[in-house]
Amino acid sequence: MTPEELVKIGASEALKPYNELMQKLLGRPAAELGGIWGDSLAVYRFKRRLRHLKRVQEMISDAGFEPQAVPLKLLVPILQNGSLEEDDTLQDKWAALLVNAAHDEGETLAIFVNILSQLSGRDARVLEIIAKLARSFSPMSLVSLGKIIEEIGAEFPITQDRLSEHVDNLSALGLIELVEADGGYRKREELEMEKIKYGLLPILGVRVQMLGYRFLAACQPPKKTT
């Protein structure tokens, strides 16, 4: 038995008392942990990295362009975050971010990497829904919290408090703006009905900022080159 194998066995024995804790933290059974958590995490991250790179290659092939070199300040954090992302939908956004950075057209800002790293899957979906509702009128339209709850409710249940958390995070990142919903944007009767129906304060609406739209575009694969 090699010294490396002895060290591995010793480490496995030393970590045994913490296996149950790590199973709970990792959300995976002991059989998948394989005794050494570092090994298990490395294997899992490797699988996620493969999926990430596969999606990057697929998006490039679908768009039909030859990728260009990506600056290291973008390439390294995108690859790192993409390989760690457990949510497939968010990982696809990391893939799209890298593909757009490798595309000749447009510009992928370093700030998009920072923004995406701070979003949950639900945060991202709420932003997409707000943008969808706004675009149904005009990109800079005001969207009420009640409308957002109605639209999201068709996909997953959400409370006013939970929506407020998502909206606050999106606002803090500069993706949306919270504005007063009165002042000619909406009828007072509509606001009062919304307050009764949802228990919402009828004074706030949400508007997607230009940064928000640029971020959404950067997280979508480029269209096929003609």
N, C-alpha and C positions, 0 to 999 in steps of 0.2 A: 504494500500500500504506500503510495507516494505521500510526502509531507503535505501536499496540497489537499489530498483526500482526508488526511487526519485532521487538518485544520477545519475542513468543511464539516466533518462529523462532530468535532468539538463544538463548533459554532451552532450546529443543529441542536445538540443536547442543551447548550446554554440558553437557547431561545425557546425551548419547549414550554416553559411556564407561561410564555406570552402568546402562544399559538391561538388560544381562544380569543384573546383581545384583538390580535391582528386579523383573525377571521372576521370579526365584527367590523373592524375599521375598513378592511378591504372589501367586505361584502361577498366573500367567496369561501367555499368549504375547504376543509383541511386538505382534501385530495388535490385541490388545485394549487394549494400553497407550496406543496412539495418540500416542506421542511424549512427551507431558507427563503425568507421573505424577499430578500434582495434578488435572488434568482427568479422568483416568481414574478416580481414586479418588472424585472428586466425582460422576461419572456412576454409578459402582457404588453409592455411598452413597445417591444419589437413588433408584435402583431398589429398594434395600433399604428405604428409607423408605416408598416407595409400597406395597410388600408389607406392611409393618408396619401402615400406616394402613388398608389394605384389610382386613386381618385384624381390626383393631379395629372397623371398621364392620360386618363380618360377624358378629362376636360380639355386638355391640349389637343388631343386627337379629334374630339368633337368640333372644336373651334377651327381646326385645320391651319395652325400656324407653327412656325419654328420658334421655340422659346429662346429668349435672349438672356444674358447673364443678369442675375439679380444682385443688387448690393448686399453685402454681408449683414448690414444693420437691419435689413428686412429678412433675408434668407434664414439666418440663424434663429431668431425668435419665432418665425413662422413654423419652421421645422420642429423646434422644441415644443411649442404649444400644441401643434397639430398632433404630435406623437403622444402627448399626454392627455388629449381630449377624449373623454369617454362617450360623449354624446355624438352620435353619427351626424346629426344635422349640423351641429357646431363644427365638427371636424370637416364637413364638406365646405363650410364657410372658410376655414383655414386653407383648404385646398384651393378654393376659388381666389382667395387673396393672393396666394403664391402664383397662380396661373396669370392673374392680371398683372402682377409685378413682372412677370416674364414676357408680357405681351408688349408689342411695339406701341400700341395706342393707349392713351390715358396715363394716369399717374397714380401709383399706390403710395399713399402717405404713411410714414412711420406711425402716425397717431392712430391709424386704423388697427395696427397690431395691438397697441395699448388698449384701445376700446374693446376689441373682440375678446381680449384676455379677461376683461372685467364683466362680461355678459354671461348670464345663464341662458339655457335654452329657452326658458319662458320669457326672459327679457327680450331676446332676439325676436321671438314670435310676436310679442306685444308691439314692438317697433314696426314689424312688417304689417300688422293689422292696422295700426294707426295710419301708416303711409297709404295702405290700400283704401281706407275710408276717406282720407284726405284727397287722394287722386280722383275719387269718384266725383268730386266737385272741381277742385283745382289744387295743385300741389301745396299751396300755402293756406288751404282752408283750415278752419278751426274744427277740431273733433272733440265731442263731449265724452266724458267718462262713461256716461250711460250707454252711448253708442258702442264704445269699446267693449264694455261688459257684455252687451248683447252679441257682438260679433265673436268674442272669445268664448262665450258660453256655448256656442255651437261646437267647439273643439274640446274644451275642458272647463270644469267649474272653477270660478274665481270669485273671491270676496272683494269688497271695496277696499279693505285694508291691504290685501295682497296686491291688488292692482296699483294702489298708491305706492307700494314699495317698488314695483317695477317702473312706474312712471318717475318716481324720485330718482332712481338710478339712471334712467335714460336722460333725465334732465341734467343731472350732475355731470354726465359725460358730454353734454353739449349737443345731444342728438335731437332732443325735442325742447320745446319752450312751453312753459305753463303760463297761460294768460287768462285774464278775466273774460268770462263768456258773455258778459253783458255788453252794453255799449254798442248796440246795433247789430251784433253778430247773430243773435238768436232771439226769438220772441220770448217775453217773460212768461207767457202761459206754458210754453214748452219747458222752460227751466223749472217751473213750479211742479209740473207733472213728473219730471225726471226726479225731482227731490222726493216726491211722494213715492214713486215707484221703486227707486233704488236707495233712498236714504242718503243721497249725495248732496253736498253743498253745491247749489247751482251757480257758483261764481267762477269755477275753473273750467277751462277748456285746454286742449293740447294742440300744438302746431309743430309739425316736423321741420327742423332746421335744415338748411342746405347741407350742413355737415352730415346730418342724418341720411339724406338722400344719397350723398356721395358714398357714405359708408355702406349703405345697402347695395349700391351698384358695384362697389369693390368686392363685396362678398357673394356676388353672382358670377358664374362662369361667363366669359366673353362669348358673343355670338359668333357663329361660323363665318370665317373669312371668305368673301366671294371674289 
